[in-house]
Amino acid sequence: MELRIFTLPFDGISEGFPDEIITQFCLNKKVHSIVPQFFEQEGRPFWSVAVQYEVVLRGEDKVRALDDAQQLLFARLKEWRKNHAVKVGIPVYLICTNAQLLQMVQLKCRSLESLKQVLGFGRKRTEKYGKPIVDTIKDFYDEKRKQGTETATPAAGAVVDDLPFD
């Protein structure tokens, strides 16, 4: 978590404290707490405002924040989703969203069971699309392992090779 402190002087023209800067700052952040403190300095009133926050990334920014290998896996999953959607004649988002694909990459979902950790990816989607998604992820990491470039392990709670695919 990060902290930013604002000092707002009293504005005699508007007869208030200019809080627009705080409002603008908080637009793309998840604010955990705001602690205001009133004080005077040489007879002038001020508010000091401490904002504790986390930066919230947009979808594209979250993908850019992935390492190169994860971005490649994300691209492969998107390609599979696109091809499958064309094949069955449905929009890609009915298979899964970009946010769900991103979670699959981050969690390294290498089993049907681990797909349960993906928000909004329930039993029906797992039955319909789980096997090819998991196969794509497993194949990707098998290639990485053969190349000796896999650096991370599945996320805590991700179950590897736990269910048969038949």
GIZI-V507164 format. One line per field, one symbol per residue. phi: phi as a letter, one per 40 degrees, with the letter a starting at -180 (. if undefined). psi: psi as a letter, one per 40 degrees, with the letter a starting at -180 (. if undefined). burial: I if it has 16 or more other C-alpha atoms within 10 Angstrom, else O. Layout:
BEGIN
phi=???
psi=???
burial=???
END
This chain:
BEGIN
phi=.bbbbbbbccbcccfabccdccdcccdbbcccabbcacabbfgccabbbcbcabcbccdccccccccdcccccdcccccddcccccccgbcccccacccccdcccccfcbacccccccdgbcdcccccbcdccccccccdcccccccgbcbbbdcdgccbfbbcbc
psi=iihhhihhihhddefahgeddddddedfihhdihhihiiihfehiihhhhhhiihhiiddddddeiiddddddddddddddddddddefiideddiidddddddddefgeidddddehhegaddddddedddddddddddddddddefehdiiiihehhhfeiie.
burial=OOOOOOIIIIOOOOOOOOOOOIOOOIOOOOIOOOOOOOOOOOOOOIIOIIIIIOOOOOOOOOIOOOOOIIIOIIOIIIOIIIOIIOOOOOOIOOIIOIIIIIIIIOIIIIIIIIIIIIOOIOOOOIOOIIIIIIIIIIOIIOOOOOOOOOOOOOOOOIIOOOOOOO
END
